[in-house]
């Protein structure tokens, strides 16, 4: 995770933000695009899985300027 921000499939490779255009009737196979520049980001099911995977590593997420940053990570016992 670069600089504490969520990344990978969630971040648009063209404009660097996480601003998704998600149709109200989206299913796991719906192609999701960046709402800022229109770049295809991936299938809705894959993007949800990626968000869940990265969010499990954080206790607090902060959305700022189209990017999601992990502000605290869980303590491992």
C-alpha positions in Angstrom: 0.0 0.0 0.0 1.8 3.1 -1.3 1.8 6.1 1.2 -0.9 4.6 3.3 -3.5 5.0 0.6 -5.7 2.2 -0.9 -4.4 1.4 -4.3 -4.2 -1.4 -6.8 -7.4 -2.1 -8.7 -9.2 0.7 -6.9 -7.1 3.6 -7.9 -7.5 4.9 -11.5 -4.2 4.5 -13.3 -5.0 7.5 -15.5 -5.9 10.2 -12.9 -4.8 8.6 -9.6 -8.1 8.9 -7.8 -10.8 6.5 -6.5 -14.0 8.0 -7.9 -16.1 5.2 -9.2 -19.1 5.4 -11.5 -21.4 2.7 -10.1 -24.8 2.1 -11.8 -27.7 1.6 -9.4 -28.3 -1.9 -10.9 -24.7 -3.0 -10.9 -24.0 -6.7 -10.4 -20.6 -8.4 -9.9 -20.0 -8.5 -13.7 -20.8 -4.8 -14.4 -17.8 -2.8 -15.7 -17.1 0.1 -13.4 -15.4 3.3 -14.7 -13.7 6.2 -13.1 -16.2 9.0 -12.7 -13.5 11.6 -13.0 -11.9 10.5 -16.4 -14.0 7.6 -17.6 -11.2 5.0 -17.5 -12.4 1.4 -17.1 -11.4 0.2 -13.6 -12.7 -3.4 -13.5 -15.7 -5.5 -12.7 -17.8 -4.5 -9.7 -17.4 -7.9 -8.0 -13.6 -7.7 -8.3 -13.5 -4.1 -7.1 -15.6 -4.9 -4.0 -13.3 -7.8 -3.2 -10.2 -5.6 -3.5 -11.7 -3.0 -1.3 -12.6 -5.6 1.4 -9.1 -7.1 1.2 -7.4 -3.7 1.7 -10.0 -2.5 4.3 -9.3 -5.5 6.5 -5.8 -4.1 7.0 -7.2 -0.8 8.4 -9.2 0.2 11.4 -10.0 3.7 10.1 -10.3 4.8 6.5 -10.4 8.5 5.5 -11.7 9.8 2.1 -10.1 13.0 1.0 -9.7 14.4 -2.5 -10.9 11.2 -4.2 -8.4 9.0 -2.4 -8.9 6.6 0.5 -6.2 6.6 3.2 -5.7 4.1 6.0 -5.3 6.3 9.1 -4.8 3.5 11.6 -3.9 -0.1 11.2 -5.0 -2.9 13.6 -2.7 -4.2 16.2 -1.7 -7.8 15.7 -1.8 -10.0 18.7 
